[in-house]
Amino acid sequence: MRHPKNEIELIARFISQVETNSFEIIELGTRFPDARIRKNGQEYRVEFEYKSSNFWDHGHDPLNCDIIICWLDDDKCPILPVLALSDKDWTKQEITLLDPQQKTAR
């Protein structure tokens, strides 16, 4: 399978791998955050971005999001967990949510 070239293709790639990786899509939309997903009984607010740095370029508020799902993690965001689908081990990554007080502005 070729790698995604934009955010829409990234979302399609994620959706194609949801069930085999124990994720459930609760809601998918066009407004920030893009989706709500569930894994192991825990619900997450997700923003999809082709590159993780786009989260900040688009002016998103980390207080209203739990995870960035991207293709390229070019930002190494210390504030939010990032799942980079280009990493072959992304499904094994632990998702550790931060307390809202730890999500300080950049």
N, C-alpha and C positions, 0 to 999 in steps of 0.2 A: 504494500500500500504506500502510495507516495505521501510525502508530508504536506500538511496544510500550507496554503499560501496566504490565508487571511483569517479573520476571526470567525466568519461563517463556516469555513471548512474545518476550523478547530472545533467548533461546537458539534459539527457533524461527526468528527472523529471521536469526540468524547461520548456522544450519544451511542455510537456504534459499539463502544466498549463498556457501557454502563453496567449491564446485567452480569457480564462475565467478571466484573471487578467489584461486585457487591454494592454498587451505588444505585440509588433510586432517584429519579427526577420527580420532584414534587410540583414544581412550577418552572416554566421557561417563558421569558418575556423579552421585551425590547427596552425596558427601562432599567436603570441601575437599582439594585444589582440585577444581573441578567437572569439568575435562577436561584431556586432553592432546591437543595439536594439532601439526601439522607444516606448515611452509611453507618452501619452497626447501631441503629437507633438514634443516632445524633443528627440533628438537622443543621445545615450550613447555608448561609447566604453566599452566593458565588458571583464573581465578576469574571467573564471570559475576556481575555485579551490575547492578541497574537504574540505580543512581547509584554512581559510583566511591567516594563517601564511605562507602557501606555496607560496603566492605571492612574499614574500621577499626571501624565500629559493631558488626560481627559478630566482632571480635577475631581476625581472621585474621593469621597469621604471614607476613610478606613473604619470609622465607627459604624457604618451601615453595611459592612461587608465582613465576611469571615475568612474567605479563601479567594485567591486569584488562581484561575486555571488558565494556563498559557501554553504556547508552543516553545517559546524561547524565554528563559529566565535571565534577562540581561540586566536586571536591577538588583538581584539578591536582596529583596525587600526584607528588612528586619522587623517590620511591623505586622505583616500578615503572612500566614503560611502560603506557599506557592507550590502548585503542582504543575510541573513542566512536562507536558506529554511527550516531548522529544527525549526525555530521560527514560530509558527502557525499564527502569525500576520505579517509575512514578506510582504504580499501584501498591507498592510496599511501603511507601512513605507514610509515616505517622502524621496525622493532622492534629496539631496542638493549638487550640484556640487561646488567644490572649485575652486577659481581662481588659475591658474597655479603657481603663486608666493607663494601660500600657500602650495603647494605640495613640501615641502622640503625633502631632503634625510634623511633617518633615521640614 
